[in-house]
Amino acid sequence: MKEPSIEECARSILPIRDVLDILSGKWKLQILMLLMFEKRRFKDLQNLVQGITPKMLSKELRQLEMNQLIIRKVFDETPVHIEYSITPYGKTLKKIIVEMEDWGKKHRKRIMSKPS
């Protein structure tokens, strides 16, 4: 089998970089995973994503919405009810997220034993 050229390697890296640009940070994948199962309110997400501040959660949700991975729906009620859900496009990431979860489970002891 022939070794790939530098150009072929560079072309392979571009789509990976694109994905990492959209999903970068320590919160986005957690938010997406939670929304894979059901629609959630802001406060629910804040309680479930341990350690995230309201300001950071707002920022991450805006970016996910901007990238069309989630939908923000505002209900005209008092008090205002806002719900977040994953889009069909966002659901296309499920296989990748599950693979990452499986890899993390398999290697968790090794990961956790690494010095910081």
Backbone as XML, in Angstrom:
<?xml version="1.0"?>
<chain id="A" units="angstrom">
  <residue number="1" name="MET">
    <atom name="N" x="0.834" y="-1.176" z="0.000"/>
    <atom name="CA" x="0.000" y="0.000" z="0.000"/>
    <atom name="C" x="0.887" y="1.250" z="0.000"/>
  </residue>
  <residue number="2" name="LYS">
    <atom name="N" x="0.526" y="2.196" z="-0.820"/>
    <atom name="CA" x="1.302" y="3.409" z="-1.019"/>
    <atom name="C" x="1.084" y="4.400" z="0.137"/>
  </residue>
  <residue number="3" name="GLU">
    <atom name="N" x="2.180" y="5.028" z="0.575"/>
    <atom name="CA" x="2.104" y="6.067" z="1.609"/>
    <atom name="C" x="1.365" y="7.285" z="1.061"/>
  </residue>
  <residue number="4" name="PRO">
    <atom name="N" x="0.488" y="7.903" z="1.846"/>
    <atom name="CA" x="-0.203" y="9.102" z="1.362"/>
    <atom name="C" x="0.783" y="10.267" z="1.226"/>
  </residue>
  <residue number="5" name="SER">
    <atom name="N" x="0.519" y="11.123" z="0.268"/>
    <atom name="CA" x="1.380" y="12.290" z="0.056"/>
    <atom name="C" x="1.085" y="13.336" z="1.135"/>
  </residue>
  <residue number="6" name="ILE">
    <atom name="N" x="1.960" y="14.304" z="1.225"/>
    <atom name="CA" x="1.773" y="15.404" z="2.182"/>
    <atom name="C" x="0.468" y="16.132" z="1.878"/>
  </residue>
  <residue number="7" name="GLU">
    <atom name="N" x="0.159" y="16.319" z="0.608"/>
    <atom name="CA" x="-1.072" y="17.001" z="0.201"/>
    <atom name="C" x="-2.309" y="16.212" z="0.631"/>
  </residue>
  <residue number="8" name="GLU">
    <atom name="N" x="-2.252" y="14.891" z="0.465"/>
    <atom name="CA" x="-3.378" y="14.047" z="0.876"/>
    <atom name="C" x="-3.576" y="14.113" z="2.392"/>
  </residue>
  <residue number="9" name="CYS">
    <atom name="N" x="-2.484" y="14.105" z="3.129"/>
    <atom name="CA" x="-2.565" y="14.223" z="4.591"/>
    <atom name="C" x="-3.172" y="15.567" z="4.987"/>
  </residue>
  <residue number="10" name="ALA">
    <atom name="N" x="-2.721" y="16.622" z="4.323"/>
    <atom name="CA" x="-3.230" y="17.965" z="4.620"/>
    <atom name="C" x="-4.723" y="18.045" z="4.329"/>
  </residue>
  <residue number="11" name="ARG">
    <atom name="N" x="-5.160" y="17.452" z="3.216"/>
    <atom name="CA" x="-6.596" y="17.451" z="2.880"/>
    <atom name="C" x="-7.398" y="16.652" z="3.904"/>
  </residue>
  <residue number="12" name="SER">
    <atom name="N" x="-6.823" y="15.612" z="4.458"/>
    <atom name="CA" x="-7.502" y="14.805" z="5.474"/>
    <atom name="C" x="-7.638" y="15.560" z="6.791"/>
  </residue>
  <residue number="13" name="ILE">
    <atom name="N" x="-6.681" y="16.405" z="7.068"/>
    <atom name="CA" x="-6.689" y="17.160" z="8.325"/>
    <atom name="C" x="-7.748" y="18.262" z="8.320"/>
  </residue>
  <residue number="14" name="LEU">
    <atom name="N" x="-8.026" y="18.845" z="7.168"/>
    <atom name="CA" x="-8.969" y="19.965" z="7.091"/>
    <atom name="C" x="-10.353" y="19.641" z="7.668"/>
  </residue>
  <residue number="15" name="PRO">
    <atom name="N" x="-10.994" y="18.536" z="7.273"/>
    <atom name="CA" x="-12.317" y="18.270" z="7.846"/>
    <atom name="C" x="-12.265" y="17.986" z="9.353"/>
  </residue>
  <residue number="16" name="ILE">
    <atom name="N" x="-11.175" y="17.400" z="9.814"/>
    <atom name="CA" x="-11.028" y="17.164" z="11.254"/>
    <atom name="C" x="-10.914" y="18.489" z="11.980"/>
  </residue>
  <residue number="17" name="ARG">
    <atom name="N" x="-10.148" y="19.403" z="11.426"/>
    <atom name="CA" x="-10.013" y="20.733" z="12.029"/>
    <atom name="C" x="-11.360" y="21.460" z="12.059"/>
  </residue>
  <residue number="18" name="ASP">
    <atom name="N" x="-12.143" y="21.299" z="10.993"/>
    <atom name="CA" x="-13.470" y="21.920" z="10.949"/>
    <atom name="C" x="-14.360" y="21.413" z="12.083"/>
  </residue>
  <residue number="19" name="VAL">
    <atom name="N" x="-14.352" y="20.108" z="12.296"/>
    <atom name="CA" x="-15.150" y="19.514" z="13.369"/>
    <atom name="C" x="-14.676" y="20.034" z="14.727"/>
  </residue>
  <residue number="20" name="LEU">
    <atom name="N" x="-13.365" y="20.059" z="14.931"/>
    <atom name="CA" x="-12.830" y="20.535" z="16.201"/>
    <atom name="C" x="-13.156" y="22.010" z="16.440"/>
  </residue>
  <residue number="21" name="ASP">
    <atom name="N" x="-13.185" y="22.810" z="15.386"/>
    <atom name="CA" x="-13.566" y="24.219" z="15.526"/>
    <atom name="C" x="-14.999" y="24.348" z="16.037"/>
  </residue>
  <residue number="22" name="ILE">
    <atom name="N" x="-15.895" y="23.526" z="15.539"/>
    <atom name="CA" x="-17.303" y="23.589" z="15.934"/>
    <atom name="C" x="-17.528" y="23.013" z="17.326"/>
  </residue>
  <residue number="23" name="LEU">
    <atom name="N" x="-16.797" y="21.971" z="17.690"/>
    <atom name="CA" x="-17.037" y="21.262" z="18.954"/>
    <atom name="C" x="-15.988" y="21.543" z="20.025"/>
  </residue>
  <residue number="24" name="SER">
    <atom name="N" x="-15.122" y="22.527" z="19.793"/>
    <atom name="CA" x="-14.023" y="22.777" z="20.726"/>
    <atom name="C" x="-14.527" y="23.204" z="22.100"/>
  </residue>
  <residue number="25" name="GLY">
    <atom name="N" x="-13.682" y="22.977" z="23.083"/>
    <atom name="CA" x="-14.017" y="23.323" z="24.463"/>
    <atom name="C" x="-14.478" y="22.100" z="25.227"/>
  </residue>
  <residue number="26" name="LYS">
    <atom name="N" x="-14.592" y="22.280" z="26.527"/>
    <atom name="CA" x="-14.939" y="21.121" z="27.349"/>
    <atom name="C" x="-16.430" y="20.973" z="27.602"/>
  </residue>
  <residue number="27" name="TRP">
    <atom name="N" x="-17.255" y="21.889" z="27.089"/>
    <atom name="CA" x="-18.677" y="21.862" z="27.413"/>
    <atom name="C" x="-19.586" y="21.409" z="26.275"/>
  </residue>
  <residue number="28" name="LYS">
    <atom name="N" x="-19.233" y="21.699" z="25.042"/>
    <atom name="CA" x="-20.160" y="21.488" z="23.923"/>
    <atom name="C" x="-20.592" y="20.030" z="23.768"/>
  </residue>
  <residue number="29" name="LEU">
    <atom name="N" x="-19.665" y="19.116" z="23.863"/>
    <atom name="CA" x="-20.028" y="17.704" z="23.712"/>
    <atom name="C" x="-20.931" y="17.241" z="24.852"/>
  </residue>
  <residue number="30" name="GLN">
    <atom name="N" x="-20.689" y="17.746" z="26.048"/>
    <atom name="CA" x="-21.550" y="17.395" z="27.178"/>
    <atom name="C" x="-22.971" y="17.898" z="26.946"/>
  </residue>
  <residue number="31" name="ILE">
    <atom name="N" x="-23.085" y="19.131" z="26.475"/>
    <atom name="CA" x="-24.400" y="19.716" z="26.197"/>
    <atom name="C" x="-25.109" y="18.911" z="25.112"/>
  </residue>
  <residue number="32" name="LEU">
    <atom name="N" x="-24.398" y="18.612" z="24.036"/>
    <atom name="CA" x="-24.996" y="17.838" z="22.944"/>
    <atom name="C" x="-25.443" y="16.459" z="23.411"/>
  </residue>
  <residue number="33" name="MET">
    <atom name="N" x="-24.636" y="15.813" z="24.219"/>
    <atom name="CA" x="-24.995" y="14.482" z="24.717"/>
    <atom name="C" x="-26.284" y="14.542" z="25.535"/>
  </residue>
  <residue number="34" name="LEU">
    <atom name="N" x="-26.404" y="15.558" z="26.389"/>
    <atom name="CA" x="-27.622" y="15.701" z="27.191"/>
    <atom name="C" x="-28.843" y="15.963" z="26.316"/>
  </residue>
  <residue number="35" name="LEU">
    <atom name="N" x="-28.669" y="16.724" z="25.263"/>
    <atom name="CA" x="-29.802" y="17.041" z="24.388"/>
    <atom name="C" x="-30.135" y="15.899" z="23.426"/>
  </residue>
  <residue number="36" name="MET">
    <atom name="N" x="-29.245" y="14.906" z="23.298"/>
    <atom name="CA" x="-29.539" y="13.735" z="22.465"/>
    <atom name="C" x="-30.739" y="12.980" z="23.024"/>
  </residue>
  <residue number="37" name="PHE">
    <atom name="N" x="-30.929" y="13.049" z="24.339"/>
    <atom name="CA" x="-31.964" y="12.259" z="24.996"/>
    <atom name="C" x="-33.298" y="12.974" z="25.121"/>
  </residue>
  <residue number="38" name="GLU">
    <atom name="N" x="-33.249" y="14.280" z="25.371"/>
    <atom name="CA" x="-34.500" y="15.024" z="25.511"/>
    <atom name="C" x="-34.251" y="16.526" z="25.478"/>
  </residue>
  <residue number="39" name="LYS">
    <atom name="N" x="-35.339" y="17.260" z="25.247"/>
    <atom name="CA" x="-35.284" y="18.721" z="25.284"/>
    <atom name="C" x="-35.024" y="19.138" z="26.720"/>
  </residue>
  <residue number="40" name="ARG">
    <atom name="N" x="-34.337" y="20.264" z="26.879"/>
    <atom name="CA" x="-34.015" y="20.707" z="28.237"/>
    <atom name="C" x="-34.089" y="22.225" z="28.342"/>
  </residue>
  <residue number="41" name="ARG">
    <atom name="N" x="-34.390" y="22.666" z="29.541"/>
    <atom name="CA" x="-34.358" y="24.088" z="29.859"/>
    <atom name="C" x="-32.941" y="24.480" z="30.265"/>
  </residue>
  <residue number="42" name="PHE">
    <atom name="N" x="-32.683" y="25.783" z="30.223"/>
    <atom name="CA" x="-31.361" y="26.313" z="30.571"/>
    <atom name="C" x="-30.923" y="25.830" z="31.952"/>
  </residue>
  <residue number="43" name="LYS">
    <atom name="N" x="-31.800" y="25.990" z="32.947"/>
    <atom name="CA" x="-31.454" y="25.631" z="34.329"/>
    <atom name="C" x="-31.141" y="24.135" z="34.447"/>
  </residue>
  <residue number="44" name="ASP">
    <atom name="N" x="-31.876" y="23.315" z="33.706"/>
    <atom name="CA" x="-31.610" y="21.867" z="33.722"/>
    <atom name="C" x="-30.199" y="21.583" z="33.199"/>
  </residue>
  <residue number="45" name="LEU">
    <atom name="N" x="-29.855" y="22.234" z="32.094"/>
    <atom name="CA" x="-28.514" y="22.048" z="31.533"/>
    <atom name="C" x="-27.442" y="22.530" z="32.508"/>
  </residue>
  <residue number="46" name="GLN">
    <atom name="N" x="-27.694" y="23.669" z="33.128"/>
    <atom name="CA" x="-26.722" y="24.215" z="34.078"/>
    <atom name="C" x="-26.503" y="23.249" z="35.245"/>
  </residue>
  <residue number="47" name="ASN">
    <atom name="N" x="-27.559" y="22.620" z="35.712"/>
    <atom name="CA" x="-27.436" y="21.658" z="36.816"/>
    <atom name="C" x="-26.742" y="20.367" z="36.398"/>
  </residue>
  <residue number="48" name="LEU">
    <atom name="N" x="-26.938" y="19.958" z="35.157"/>
    <atom name="CA" x="-26.386" y="18.689" z="34.687"/>
    <atom name="C" x="-24.938" y="18.784" z="34.201"/>
  </residue>
  <residue number="49" name="VAL">
    <atom name="N" x="-24.548" y="19.948" z="33.694"/>
    <atom name="CA" x="-23.170" y="20.136" z="33.235"/>
    <atom name="C" x="-22.394" y="20.738" z="34.400"/>
  </residue>
  <residue number="50" name="GLN">
    <atom name="N" x="-21.801" y="19.877" z="35.181"/>
    <atom name="CA" x="-21.143" y="20.310" z="36.416"/>
    <atom name="C" x="-19.968" y="21.233" z="36.144"/>
  </residue>
  <residue number="51" name="GLY">
    <atom name="N" x="-19.971" y="22.375" z="36.831"/>
    <atom name="CA" x="-18.864" y="23.305" z="36.757"/>
    <atom name="C" x="-19.036" y="24.428" z="35.753"/>
  </residue>
  <residue number="52" name="ILE">
    <atom name="N" x="-20.071" y="24.376" z="34.930"/>
    <atom name="CA" x="-20.258" y="25.426" z="33.928"/>
    <atom name="C" x="-20.978" y="26.626" z="34.552"/>
  </residue>
  <residue number="53" name="THR">
    <atom name="N" x="-20.522" y="27.810" z="34.203"/>
    <atom name="CA" x="-21.171" y="29.027" z="34.702"/>
    <atom name="C" x="-22.325" y="29.389" z="33.768"/>
  </residue>
  <residue number="54" name="PRO">
    <atom name="N" x="-23.302" y="30.149" z="34.262"/>
    <atom name="CA" x="-24.402" y="30.568" z="33.383"/>
    <atom name="C" x="-23.913" y="31.327" z="32.156"/>
  </residue>
  <residue number="55" name="LYS">
    <atom name="N" x="-22.918" y="32.185" z="32.328"/>
    <atom name="CA" x="-22.375" y="32.955" z="31.209"/>
    <atom name="C" x="-21.765" y="32.027" z="30.157"/>
  </residue>
  <residue number="56" name="MET">
    <atom name="N" x="-21.004" y="31.050" z="30.585"/>
    <atom name="CA" x="-20.372" y="30.110" z="29.648"/>
    <atom name="C" x="-21.425" y="29.227" z="28.979"/>
  </residue>
  <residue number="57" name="LEU">
    <atom name="N" x="-22.430" y="28.796" z="29.737"/>
    <atom name="CA" x="-23.486" y="27.980" z="29.148"/>
    <atom name="C" x="-24.217" y="28.772" z="28.066"/>
  </residue>
  <residue number="58" name="SER">
    <atom name="N" x="-24.510" y="30.030" z="28.330"/>
    <atom name="CA" x="-25.161" y="30.882" z="27.320"/>
    <atom name="C" x="-24.309" y="30.980" z="26.064"/>
  </residue>
  <residue number="59" name="LYS">
    <atom name="N" x="-23.022" y="31.184" z="26.254"/>
    <atom name="CA" x="-22.097" y="31.301" z="25.122"/>
    <atom name="C" x="-22.065" y="30.013" z="24.301"/>
  </residue>
  <residue number="60" name="GLU">
    <atom name="N" x="-21.948" y="28.887" z="24.985"/>
    <atom name="CA" x="-21.868" y="27.595" z="24.289"/>
    <atom name="C" x="-23.171" y="27.297" z="23.548"/>
  </residue>
  <residue number="61" name="LEU">
    <atom name="N" x="-24.305" y="27.585" z="24.184"/>
    <atom name="CA" x="-25.597" y="27.354" z="23.541"/>
    <atom name="C" x="-25.749" y="28.226" z="22.294"/>
  </residue>
  <residue number="62" name="ARG">
    <atom name="N" x="-25.323" y="29.483" z="22.372"/>
    <atom name="CA" x="-25.391" y="30.374" z="21.210"/>
    <atom name="C" x="-24.546" y="29.830" z="20.053"/>
  </residue>
  <residue number="63" name="GLN">
    <atom name="N" x="-23.339" y="29.349" z="20.379"/>
    <atom name="CA" x="-22.467" y="28.812" z="19.330"/>
    <atom name="C" x="-23.040" y="27.534" z="18.716"/>
  </residue>
  <residue number="64" name="LEU">
    <atom name="N" x="-23.597" y="26.669" z="19.554"/>
    <atom name="CA" x="-24.214" y="25.447" z="19.033"/>
    <atom name="C" x="-25.416" y="25.777" z="18.156"/>
  </residue>
  <residue number="65" name="GLU">
    <atom name="N" x="-26.179" y="26.788" z="18.564"/>
    <atom name="CA" x="-27.326" y="27.215" z="17.766"/>
    <atom name="C" x="-26.856" y="27.847" z="16.448"/>
  </residue>
  <residue number="66" name="MET">
    <atom name="N" x="-25.827" y="28.658" z="16.508"/>
    <atom name="CA" x="-25.269" y="29.303" z="15.323"/>
    <atom name="C" x="-24.796" y="28.254" z="14.303"/>
  </residue>
  <residue number="67" name="ASN">
    <atom name="N" x="-24.266" y="27.147" z="14.799"/>
    <atom name="CA" x="-23.793" y="26.060" z="13.940"/>
    <atom name="C" x="-24.898" y="25.059" z="13.601"/>
  </residue>
  <residue number="68" name="GLN">
    <atom name="N" x="-26.137" y="25.410" z="13.944"/>
    <atom name="CA" x="-27.329" y="24.632" z="13.607"/>
    <atom name="C" x="-27.355" y="23.232" z="14.210"/>
  </residue>
  <residue number="69" name="LEU">
    <atom name="N" x="-26.678" y="23.070" z="15.352"/>
    <atom name="CA" x="-26.673" y="21.778" z="16.022"/>
    <atom name="C" x="-27.809" y="21.671" z="17.040"/>
  </residue>
  <residue number="70" name="ILE">
    <atom name="N" x="-28.278" y="22.816" z="17.537"/>
    <atom name="CA" x="-29.403" y="22.841" z="18.472"/>
    <atom name="C" x="-30.384" y="23.936" z="18.055"/>
  </residue>
  <residue number="71" name="ILE">
    <atom name="N" x="-31.580" y="23.839" z="18.622"/>
    <atom name="CA" x="-32.626" y="24.841" z="18.412"/>
    <atom name="C" x="-33.023" y="25.404" z="19.765"/>
  </residue>
  <residue number="72" name="ARG">
    <atom name="N" x="-33.202" y="26.711" z="19.807"/>
    <atom name="CA" x="-33.689" y="27.409" z="20.997"/>
    <atom name="C" x="-35.127" y="27.810" z="20.713"/>
  </residue>
  <residue number="73" name="LYS">
    <atom name="N" x="-36.055" y="27.338" z="21.538"/>
    <atom name="CA" x="-37.468" y="27.653" z="21.349"/>
    <atom name="C" x="-37.975" y="28.433" z="22.563"/>
  </residue>
  <residue number="74" name="VAL">
    <atom name="N" x="-38.535" y="29.602" z="22.291"/>
    <atom name="CA" x="-39.063" y="30.463" z="23.346"/>
    <atom name="C" x="-40.575" y="30.322" z="23.370"/>
  </residue>
  <residue number="75" name="PHE">
    <atom name="N" x="-41.128" y="30.011" z="24.549"/>
    <atom name="CA" x="-42.567" y="29.897" z="24.732"/>
    <atom name="C" x="-43.076" y="31.190" z="25.348"/>
  </residue>
  <residue number="76" name="ASP">
    <atom name="N" x="-44.135" y="31.713" z="24.794"/>
    <atom name="CA" x="-44.715" y="32.976" z="25.254"/>
    <atom name="C" x="-45.555" y="32.720" z="26.506"/>
  </residue>
  <residue number="77" name="GLU">
    <atom name="N" x="-44.875" y="32.621" z="27.619"/>
    <atom name="CA" x="-45.512" y="32.364" z="28.910"/>
    <atom name="C" x="-44.909" y="33.307" z="29.938"/>
  </residue>
  <residue number="78" name="THR">
    <atom name="N" x="-45.549" y="33.383" z="31.081"/>
    <atom name="CA" x="-44.974" y="34.140" z="32.189"/>
    <atom name="C" x="-44.777" y="33.168" z="33.350"/>
  </residue>
  <residue number="79" name="PRO">
    <atom name="N" x="-43.564" y="32.960" z="33.818"/>
    <atom name="CA" x="-42.317" y="33.483" z="33.269"/>
    <atom name="C" x="-41.995" y="32.831" z="31.923"/>
  </residue>
  <residue number="80" name="VAL">
    <atom name="N" x="-41.105" y="33.470" z="31.176"/>
    <atom name="CA" x="-40.719" y="32.970" z="29.863"/>
    <atom name="C" x="-40.113" y="31.582" z="30.009"/>
  </residue>
  <residue number="81" name="HIS">
    <atom name="N" x="-40.504" y="30.705" z="29.139"/>
    <atom name="CA" x="-40.033" y="29.314" z="29.129"/>
    <atom name="C" x="-39.202" y="29.138" z="27.856"/>
  </residue>
  <residue number="82" name="ILE">
    <atom name="N" x="-37.930" y="28.788" z="28.026"/>
    <atom name="CA" x="-37.037" y="28.558" z="26.882"/>
    <atom name="C" x="-36.553" y="27.118" z="26.942"/>
  </residue>
  <residue number="83" name="GLU">
    <atom name="N" x="-36.628" y="26.472" z="25.811"/>
    <atom name="CA" x="-36.266" y="25.066" z="25.723"/>
    <atom name="C" x="-35.238" y="24.875" z="24.614"/>
  </residue>
  <residue number="84" name="TYR">
    <atom name="N" x="-34.267" y="24.005" z="24.864"/>
    <atom name="CA" x="-33.233" y="23.690" z="23.882"/>
    <atom name="C" x="-33.396" y="22.242" z="23.445"/>
  </residue>
  <residue number="85" name="SER">
    <atom name="N" x="-33.247" y="22.013" z="22.160"/>
    <atom name="CA" x="-33.315" y="20.645" z="21.641"/>
    <atom name="C" x="-32.287" y="20.491" z="20.526"/>
  </residue>
  <residue number="86" name="ILE">
    <atom name="N" x="-31.955" y="19.250" z="20.259"/>
    <atom name="CA" x="-30.973" y="18.969" z="19.212"/>
    <atom name="C" x="-31.677" y="18.932" z="17.859"/>
  </residue>
  <residue number="87" name="THR">
    <atom name="N" x="-30.987" y="19.364" z="16.836"/>
    <atom name="CA" x="-31.535" y="19.328" z="15.477"/>
    <atom name="C" x="-31.217" y="17.976" z="14.842"/>
  </residue>
  <residue number="88" name="PRO">
    <atom name="N" x="-31.899" y="17.644" z="13.750"/>
    <atom name="CA" x="-31.515" y="16.420" z="13.020"/>
    <atom name="C" x="-30.038" y="16.460" z="12.598"/>
  </residue>
  <residue number="89" name="TYR">
    <atom name="N" x="-29.564" y="17.640" z="12.229"/>
    <atom name="CA" x="-28.150" y="17.809" z="11.873"/>
    <atom name="C" x="-27.262" y="17.510" z="13.080"/>
  </residue>
  <residue number="90" name="GLY">
    <atom name="N" x="-27.644" y="17.991" z="14.253"/>
    <atom name="CA" x="-26.893" y="17.725" z="15.478"/>
    <atom name="C" x="-26.867" y="16.244" z="15.817"/>
  </residue>
  <residue number="91" name="LYS">
    <atom name="N" x="-27.971" y="15.555" z="15.503"/>
    <atom name="CA" x="-28.041" y="14.115" z="15.783"/>
    <atom name="C" x="-27.048" y="13.307" z="14.960"/>
  </residue>
  <residue number="92" name="THR">
    <atom name="N" x="-26.550" y="13.894" z="13.864"/>
    <atom name="CA" x="-25.557" y="13.169" z="13.060"/>
    <atom name="C" x="-24.241" y="12.989" z="13.816"/>
  </residue>
  <residue number="93" name="LEU">
    <atom name="N" x="-24.068" y="13.711" z="14.912"/>
    <atom name="CA" x="-22.860" y="13.577" z="15.734"/>
    <atom name="C" x="-22.959" y="12.448" z="16.758"/>
  </residue>
  <residue number="94" name="LYS">
    <atom name="N" x="-24.131" y="11.839" z="16.879"/>
    <atom name="CA" x="-24.342" y="10.826" z="17.925"/>
    <atom name="C" x="-23.325" y="9.688" z="17.848"/>
  </residue>
  <residue number="95" name="LYS">
    <atom name="N" x="-23.087" y="9.177" z="16.668"/>
    <atom name="CA" x="-22.150" y="8.051" z="16.516"/>
    <atom name="C" x="-20.752" y="8.440" z="17.009"/>
  </residue>
  <residue number="96" name="ILE">
    <atom name="N" x="-20.317" y="9.639" z="16.663"/>
    <atom name="CA" x="-18.996" y="10.114" z="17.085"/>
    <atom name="C" x="-18.936" y="10.249" z="18.603"/>
  </residue>
  <residue number="97" name="ILE">
    <atom name="N" x="-19.979" y="10.831" z="19.186"/>
    <atom name="CA" x="-20.011" y="11.036" z="20.634"/>
    <atom name="C" x="-20.030" y="9.704" z="21.372"/>
  </residue>
  <residue number="98" name="VAL">
    <atom name="N" x="-20.804" y="8.746" z="20.875"/>
    <atom name="CA" x="-20.858" y="7.417" z="21.499"/>
    <atom name="C" x="-19.500" y="6.724" z="21.388"/>
  </residue>
  <residue number="99" name="GLU">
    <atom name="N" x="-18.833" y="6.864" z="20.250"/>
    <atom name="CA" x="-17.490" y="6.283" z="20.084"/>
    <atom name="C" x="-16.511" y="6.895" z="21.088"/>
  </residue>
  <residue number="100" name="MET">
    <atom name="N" x="-16.616" y="8.209" z="21.296"/>
    <atom name="CA" x="-15.743" y="8.872" z="22.272"/>
    <atom name="C" x="-16.053" y="8.371" z="23.684"/>
  </residue>
  <residue number="101" name="GLU">
    <atom name="N" x="-17.336" y="8.200" z="23.976"/>
    <atom name="CA" x="-17.731" y="7.666" z="25.285"/>
    <atom name="C" x="-17.151" y="6.263" z="25.489"/>
  </residue>
  <residue number="102" name="ASP">
    <atom name="N" x="-17.290" y="5.415" z="24.478"/>
    <atom name="CA" x="-16.759" y="4.046" z="24.577"/>
    <atom name="C" x="-15.251" y="4.043" z="24.773"/>
  </residue>
  <residue number="103" name="TRP">
    <atom name="N" x="-14.547" y="4.891" z="24.011"/>
    <atom name="CA" x="-13.093" y="4.985" z="24.145"/>
    <atom name="C" x="-12.734" y="5.463" z="25.556"/>
  </residue>
  <residue number="104" name="GLY">
    <atom name="N" x="-13.461" y="6.464" z="26.050"/>
    <atom name="CA" x="-13.205" y="6.980" z="27.389"/>
    <atom name="C" x="-13.428" y="5.934" z="28.472"/>
  </residue>
  <residue number="105" name="LYS">
    <atom name="N" x="-14.487" y="5.141" z="28.332"/>
    <atom name="CA" x="-14.751" y="4.065" z="29.301"/>
    <atom name="C" x="-13.615" y="3.040" z="29.282"/>
  </residue>
  <residue number="106" name="LYS">
    <atom name="N" x="-13.183" y="2.689" z="28.086"/>
    <atom name="CA" x="-12.138" y="1.664" z="27.929"/>
    <atom name="C" x="-10.809" y="2.133" z="28.525"/>
  </residue>
  <residue number="107" name="HIS">
    <atom name="N" x="-10.524" y="3.420" z="28.424"/>
    <atom name="CA" x="-9.213" y="3.933" z="28.825"/>
    <atom name="C" x="-9.263" y="4.845" z="30.054"/>
  </residue>
  <residue number="108" name="ARG">
    <atom name="N" x="-10.380" y="4.849" z="30.754"/>
    <atom name="CA" x="-10.562" y="5.772" z="31.874"/>
    <atom name="C" x="-9.484" y="5.637" z="32.951"/>
  </residue>
  <residue number="109" name="LYS">
    <atom name="N" x="-9.136" y="4.428" z="33.342"/>
    <atom name="CA" x="-8.116" y="4.251" z="34.386"/>
    <atom name="C" x="-6.802" y="4.863" z="33.966"/>
  </residue>
  <residue number="110" name="ARG">
    <atom name="N" x="-6.431" y="4.642" z="32.741"/>
    <atom name="CA" x="-5.161" y="5.179" z="32.233"/>
    <atom name="C" x="-5.206" y="6.710" z="32.174"/>
  </residue>
  <residue number="111" name="ILE">
    <atom name="N" x="-6.322" y="7.253" z="31.684"/>
    <atom name="CA" x="-6.496" y="8.700" z="31.574"/>
    <atom name="C" x="-6.421" y="9.351" z="32.954"/>
  </residue>
  <residue number="112" name="MET">
    <atom name="N" x="-7.121" y="8.775" z="33.914"/>
    <atom name="CA" x="-7.204" y="9.357" z="35.258"/>
    <atom name="C" x="-5.892" y="9.234" z="36.024"/>
  </residue>
  <residue number="113" name="SER">
    <atom name="N" x="-5.034" y="8.288" z="35.653"/>
    <atom name="CA" x="-3.774" y="8.110" z="36.367"/>
    <atom name="C" x="-2.648" y="8.991" z="35.826"/>
  </residue>
  <residue number="114" name="LYS">
    <atom name="N" x="-2.885" y="9.674" z="34.722"/>
    <atom name="CA" x="-1.867" y="10.550" z="34.140"/>
    <atom name="C" x="-1.662" y="11.766" z="35.029"/>
  </residue>
  <residue number="115" name="PRO">
    <atom name="N" x="-0.380" y="12.128" z="35.280"/>
    <atom name="CA" x="-0.128" y="13.349" z="36.068"/>
    <atom name="C" x="-0.528" y="14.588" z="35.281"/>
  </residue>
  <residue number="116" name="SER">
    <atom name="N" x="-1.045" y="15.593" z="35.977"/>
    <atom name="CA" x="-1.489" y="16.829" z="35.318"/>
    <atom name="C" x="-0.335" y="17.733" z="34.991"/>
  </residue>
</chain>
